[in-house]
Amino acid sequence: METKSEHIAIAIDGPSGAGKSTLARMAARHFGYIYVDTGALYRTVALFVLRSGADTKDAAAVSALLPGIHVEMRYDGAGVQRMLLNGEDVTDLIRTPEVSMAASDVSALPPVRAFLLDTQRDMAERYDVVMDGRDIGTVVLPEARVKIFLTASARERARRRFRELRERGVETDFETVLQEIELRDRNDSSREIAPLRPAPDAVICDTTEHDLDGSFELIREMIEAKR
Ligand code: DC
């Protein structure tokens, strides 16, 4: 399907912990675009499913819940994306390891992906966006002006995620984080619908050997070149 828009869209896809959200946010600020974190949509649906007690892998059970879910994205005065679940601000509740795994489960279900597609496309219709996710360049915005596939080794990604969780005060250990990253990689890459893979026209950007500033320089140049 073609997405026609007057607006510029920059798609950043890649596995968990590659630095997508930080770099996408930096790019959005640099170019004056809106940053759209699509993982937060899947996380919000996952939170609802967890709260309902349903099995997050059960397609029929999760589908039956969808009509009762209203997911909304808002931007506060500082331009920070807030997630509303049936009117409740759940932004700070969707970042736990439990919700991460549940989000990976529900994101493999075709009805969930269909349910969230319009919300994502709608953002790109209305604004210049830097949108990050797993299938933005391949499915959500196949016409995106710039497509970047951001990756890093699993160990390096686990190191970054571990540091981030610790800073937020979430109790965990490195090996658990690494195992979760590897499991989510397998889940996200092997699912039948919209698996994690680079679009044929995406530029691959490996950040294993780069710090944040170095990684940002790489993607800034890629965006400048194609913008
Ligand atoms: O980027 P994240 O860790 O917040 O994403 C949470 C889960 O949602 C992740 O396991 C994969 C899934 N996801 C997806 O399938 N498609 C997207 N566009 C974004 C996230």
Residues whose N, C-alpha, C, O or C-beta is under 5 A from the ligand:
A	BS01	DC	S16 T38 G39 A40 Y42 S100 A103 S104 S107 D132 G133 R134 D135 R184 D188
